[in-house]
Amino acid sequence: MLSFTCDYNEGAHPLILERLVAVNLQQEPGYGADGFTASAKARIREACGCPSAEVFLLTGGTQTNSTVIATMLRDYQGVVAATTGHIAVHEAGAVEYTGHKVLTLPSRQGKMCAADLSAFLEGFYADGSFDHMVFPGMVYISFPTEYGTLYSREELSAIYAVCGQYQLPLFVDGARLGYGLTSPACDITLPELAQLCDVFTIGGTKVGALCGEAVVFPSGKAPEHFFTMVKQHGALLAKGRLTGIQFDVLFTDGLYFKIAQNAIDRAMELKALFVSKGYDLFLDSPTNQQFVLLDAAAMARLEGKVAYEVWEKRPDGRSVVRFATSWATTPEQIETLAKLL
């Protein structure tokens, strides 16, 4: 059966597996003190154009988000996110589990609006009883969003300006960063992104790695003893070479962006296919996540033949379903889906 349920159905890119096997018996120190990790961090700094950046390699997306947020907030603070933000809906309360509330703002096609953020912060401090409330301590967005949409340079700059006005760090969740940066609709580069936030992640799990996320503090201002707190949160591998090797390979000769481009190419084919067959798109996503409206009859015809994810139910009886491509999706898989449709 075909599966378009997510962008981590497959294992890892063959070059990563080859490298893991090739150096398997090479002895290296643990906990990220190995040479592979040092090389990976240097390559990431170069790609980001941030020679003084602090880079940490963690195990997975949920551990990464909860760790970064918990270590950057004070006990009385929460994190501001869109209602559709990943930390607000799809992380099983991992952030709240660390003792920090997720403060949600309206979502506009998956995105937070700078005007909404400004109004929220202004209203918070205008309330005479704000000392009895959860203080906004940082702002979280994802790039791309949960709906595959992207922040433009102008939108991101506006949000970062509001954060600067209220001295709040901006955290960009880049679990699918490669798919965002290689989209034809993206008007920002990785070095430019690094200049418009205080911390961001580079996703490996969804973009060709077996596991792992890179956390980048562009200005080199990571929380004090961040490494120790990563271990406290269960996000540190004893065999740090596993994530080190993977990111070293991904950031050699631009592999990360090359394989991300494949997902975008296949997604554009997927979008064109649905449109040509007369299906309505829920929104015009420029990345690897495509959202289509299917009625019960259409879903019944696909049952047992192709897997996808049901996102939400609509008042007209149709469902918003997500088809996700990945670094490993092939043209042949798109052709097979075309025949099924």
C-alpha positions as MATLAB code, in Angstrom:
seq = 'MLSFTCDYNEGAHPLILERLVAVNLQQEPGYGADGFTASAKARIREACGCPSAEVFLLTGGTQTNSTVIATMLRDYQGVVAATTGHIAVHEAGAVEYTGHKVLTLPSRQGKMCAADLSAFLEGFYADGSFDHMVFPGMVYISFPTEYGTLYSREELSAIYAVCGQYQLPLFVDGARLGYGLTSPACDITLPELAQLCDVFTIGGTKVGALCGEAVVFPSGKAPEHFFTMVKQHGALLAKGRLTGIQFDVLFTDGLYFKIAQNAIDRAMELKALFVSKGYDLFLDSPTNQQFVLLDAAAMARLEGKVAYEVWEKRPDGRSVVRFATSWATTPEQIETLAKLL';
ca = [
       0.000    0.000    0.000;
       1.201    3.516   -0.820;
       1.798    5.765    2.167;
       1.778    9.542    2.192;
       1.005    9.789    5.908;
       4.192   11.643    6.866;
       7.704   12.535    5.777;
       9.468    9.987    7.976;
       8.023    6.732    6.660;
      11.430    5.731    5.336;
      14.642    5.101    7.258;
      17.635    7.213    6.270;
      19.360    8.392    3.128;
      21.713    5.678    1.750;
      24.774    7.919    2.115;
      24.097    8.170    5.840;
      23.777    4.407    6.182;
      26.975    3.885    4.181;
      28.876    6.276    6.440;
      27.499    4.679    9.610;
      28.685    1.268    8.434;
      32.056    2.539    7.205;
      33.043    4.014   10.575;
      31.147    1.560   12.757;
      34.215    0.124   14.504;
      36.066    3.414   14.830;
      36.392    4.235   18.513;
      35.180    7.687   19.537;
      34.302    9.388   22.847;
      30.647    9.647   23.781;
      28.045   12.352   24.440;
      28.891   14.378   21.343;
      32.604   14.749   22.055;
      33.435   12.716   18.932;
      35.066   14.029   15.790;
      31.987   13.419   13.638;
      29.893   15.726   15.805;
      32.590   18.408   15.764;
      32.668   18.241   11.974;
      28.861   18.371   11.743;
      28.699   21.453   13.950;
      31.345   23.212   11.868;
      29.442   22.449    8.657;
      26.183   23.732   10.167;
      27.840   26.963   11.322;
      29.185   27.477    7.817;
      25.814   26.784    6.184;
      24.124   29.238    8.563;
      26.782   31.903    8.091;
      27.189   32.052   11.866;
      30.795   31.241   12.844;
      30.111   31.934   16.528;
      26.875   29.927   16.726;
      26.439   27.289   19.408;
      25.119   24.035   17.948;
      23.701   21.060   19.841;
      22.473   17.746   18.439;
      19.448   16.272   20.216;
      17.496   13.058   19.734;
      14.086   14.073   18.356;
      11.605   16.870   17.739;
       9.472   16.663   20.867;
      12.473   16.383   23.190;
      14.103   19.283   21.366;
      11.125   21.629   21.552;
      10.382   20.945   25.207;
      14.064   21.215   26.171;
      14.711   24.491   24.349;
      11.550   26.081   25.721;
      12.011   24.858   29.297;
      15.623   26.001   29.476;
      14.884   29.478   28.133;
      11.882   30.268   30.325;
      11.631   31.257   33.964;
       9.261   29.324   36.227;
       6.451   31.859   35.883;
       6.631   32.176   32.091;
       4.865   30.523   29.167;
       5.519   30.326   25.436;
       3.357   32.079   22.835;
       2.335   30.010   19.789;
      -0.380   29.850   17.141;
      -3.378   27.682   18.005;
      -2.245   25.262   15.283;
       1.392   25.325   16.419;
       2.993   21.931   16.838;
       3.694   22.425   20.553;
       0.042   23.350   21.096;
      -1.589   20.385   19.365;
       0.738   17.512   18.527;
       3.232   17.096   21.339;
       1.068   15.482   24.011;
       1.503   18.389   26.410;
       5.298   17.962   26.478;
       5.852   21.674   27.073;
       3.197   21.831   29.801;
       4.807   18.745   31.355;
       7.893   20.882   32.012;
       5.703   23.374   33.904;
       5.226   25.996   31.196;
       1.910   26.947   29.654;
       1.464   27.313   25.881;
      -0.268   30.662   25.307;
      -2.098   30.489   21.986;
      -2.920   33.147   19.408;
      -5.208   32.911   16.357;
      -3.839   30.936   13.437;
      -4.010   32.271    9.894;
      -3.390   29.336    7.555;
      -1.091   27.931   10.220;
       0.772   31.172   10.800;
       1.004   33.672   13.632;
       0.459   37.312   12.700;
       2.746   40.041   14.059;
      -0.253   42.291   14.665;
      -1.969   39.625   16.775;
       1.223   39.074   18.750;
       1.644   42.794   19.368;
      -1.993   43.182   20.460;
      -1.690   40.225   22.844;
       1.470   41.542   24.488;
       0.129   45.079   24.730;
      -3.078   43.788   26.291;
      -1.202   41.603   28.748;
       0.858   44.446   30.191;
      -2.135   46.810   30.137;
      -3.964   44.454   32.496;
      -3.427   45.700   36.025;
      -3.510   42.148   37.376;
      -0.846   40.703   35.086;
       1.194   39.686   38.125;
      -1.437   36.986   38.696;
      -1.064   35.603   35.161;
       1.367   33.460   33.172;
       3.938   35.827   31.703;
       4.765   35.505   27.994;
       8.434   34.530   28.035;
       9.202   33.584   24.443;
       7.561   33.189   21.042;
       7.421   29.940   19.048;
       6.717   29.504   15.344;
       7.410   26.652   12.948;
       8.887   26.911    9.464;
       7.094   25.456    7.567;
       3.911   25.518    9.642;
       1.648   22.579   10.436;
      -0.280   23.464    7.279;
       2.792   23.567    5.062;
       2.698   27.347    4.775;
       5.706   29.636    4.989;
       6.535   32.927    6.657;
       7.870   35.491    4.204;
      10.934   37.537    5.070;
       8.617   40.477    5.756;
       6.345   38.459    8.057;
       9.241   36.950    9.977;
      10.933   40.337   10.319;
       7.723   41.845   11.691;
       7.345   39.103   14.299;
      11.001   39.412   15.307;
      10.590   43.174   15.676;
       7.685   42.680   18.094;
       9.766   40.149   20.029;
      12.586   42.684   20.238;
      10.228   45.373   21.488;
       9.187   43.158   24.407;
      12.596   41.475   24.825;
      11.232   38.006   24.079;
      13.387   35.391   22.335;
      11.981   34.002   19.076;
      12.231   30.232   18.599;
      11.799   28.828   15.079;
      10.970   25.122   14.956;
      12.628   23.833   11.787;
      11.609   20.185   11.969;
      10.875   20.480    8.221;
      13.269   23.353    7.589;
      14.766   21.813    4.446;
      11.347   21.568    2.835;
      10.657   25.205    3.635;
      13.930   26.626    2.364;
      13.797   24.717   -0.932;
      10.199   25.704   -1.708;
       9.833   27.976   -4.751;
       7.696   30.240   -2.555;
      10.465   30.795    0.007;
      12.101   34.222   -0.122;
      14.573   33.683    2.698;
      17.898   31.842    2.960;
      19.274   29.876    5.894;
      21.755   32.654    6.859;
      18.922   35.195    6.686;
      16.704   33.025    8.879;
      19.531   32.789   11.403;
      19.572   36.589   11.664;
      15.834   36.823   12.344;
      15.516   34.617   15.424;
      17.311   33.779   18.664;
      17.248   30.000   18.334;
      16.138   27.623   15.614;
      16.275   23.938   14.817;
      17.325   22.029   11.726;
      15.252   18.888   11.450;
      16.956   15.632   10.598;
      14.230   13.130   11.470;
      11.925   14.350    8.699;
      14.651   15.231    6.207;
      16.729   12.141    5.577;
      18.124   11.137    8.976;
      17.250    8.159   11.142;
      16.766   10.563   14.030;
      18.042   13.808   15.434;
      17.542   17.578   15.418;
      20.191   20.294   15.438;
      19.585   23.232   17.790;
      21.314   26.427   16.676;
      21.823   29.538   18.792;
      23.036   31.916   16.034;
      24.620   34.499   18.303;
      26.177   31.874   20.549;
      23.985   32.734   23.517;
      22.705   29.335   24.621;
      21.243   29.037   28.114;
      23.895   28.430   30.743;
      24.671   24.714   31.147;
      22.391   23.862   28.222;
      24.257   20.595   27.631;
      23.507   19.442   31.191;
      19.845   20.331   30.853;
      19.627   18.465   27.544;
      20.701   15.384   29.464;
      18.169   16.107   32.215;
      15.429   16.114   29.577;
      16.492   12.746   28.151;
      17.514   14.269   24.821;
      21.219   13.397   24.919;
      22.654   10.281   23.291;
      25.571    8.485   24.916;
      26.574    7.457   21.399;
      26.488   11.008   20.126;
      28.302    9.848   17.013;
      24.917    8.642   15.701;
      23.550   12.166   15.273;
      26.995   13.585   14.524;
      27.593   11.296   11.544;
      24.123   11.922   10.166;
      24.341   15.714   10.230;
      27.915   15.614    8.967;
      26.702   13.696    5.901;
      23.581   15.843    5.457;
      25.651   19.030    5.382;
      28.329   17.709    3.053;
      28.033   18.940   -0.538;
      24.574   20.366    0.107;
      22.922   16.966    0.502;
      20.333   18.288    2.973;
      18.947   20.734    0.439;
      19.249   18.399   -2.532;
      17.095   15.704   -0.955;
      14.648   18.283    0.405;
      14.213   19.544   -3.147;
      13.049   16.075   -4.186;
      10.176   16.267   -1.693;
       9.152   19.666   -3.064;
       9.285   18.474   -6.675;
       7.114   15.458   -5.866;
       4.711   17.609   -3.814;
       4.184   19.985   -6.737;
       3.433   16.967   -8.936;
       1.025   15.756   -6.264;
      -0.738   19.122   -6.129;
      -1.064   19.266   -9.916;
      -2.420   15.716   -9.922;
      -5.221   16.474   -7.464;
      -6.176   19.634   -9.321;
      -6.207   17.823  -12.664;
      -8.529   15.169  -11.220;
     -10.978   17.788   -9.998;
     -10.245   17.628   -6.264;
     -10.390   20.825   -4.203;
      -7.332   21.930   -2.256;
      -7.936   23.074    1.315;
      -5.167   25.639    0.875;
      -2.330   26.273   -1.545;
       0.648   24.796    0.290;
       4.066   25.535   -1.260;
       5.859   22.758    0.631;
       5.833   18.976    0.975;
       2.527   18.818    2.878;
      -0.508   18.984    0.581;
      -4.024   19.350    1.995;
      -6.946   18.089   -0.061;
     -10.704   17.942    0.535;
     -12.128   14.431    0.180;
     -15.712   13.264    0.619;
     -16.664    9.911    2.110;
     -16.989    8.256   -1.308;
     -13.495    9.311   -2.366;
     -12.019    8.132    0.929;
     -13.784    4.778    0.530;
     -12.302    4.317   -2.948;
      -8.784    4.869   -1.586;
      -9.212    2.699    1.514;
      -6.673   -0.100    1.671;
      -4.766    1.280   -1.308;
      -3.190    4.499   -0.106;
      -2.554    5.845    3.385;
      -2.840    9.518    4.297;
      -3.683   11.514    7.409;
      -7.095   12.958    8.189;
      -6.517   16.498    9.476;
      -9.979   17.815   10.250;
     -13.671   17.481    9.406;
     -15.488   20.228    7.500;
     -19.108   21.374    7.977;
     -19.969   20.223    4.429;
     -19.127   16.622    5.331;
     -15.803   16.534    3.569;
     -12.505   15.944    5.354;
      -9.262   17.843    5.107;
      -6.639   15.168    4.493;
      -2.886   15.530    4.320;
      -0.642   13.892    1.771;
       3.036   14.349    2.651;
       5.976   13.709    0.360;
       9.521   13.156    1.600;
      13.129   13.155    0.523;
      12.558    9.564   -0.664;
       9.249    9.904   -2.552;
       9.601    8.732   -6.157;
       7.895    9.825   -9.387;
       6.661    6.234   -9.704;
       4.738    6.571   -6.436;
       3.017    9.706   -7.752;
       2.154    7.850  -10.974;
       0.670    4.943   -9.006;
      -1.480    7.372   -7.019;
      -2.626    8.970  -10.261;
      -3.942    5.608  -11.443;
      -5.763    5.054   -8.150;
      -7.401    8.478   -8.358;
];
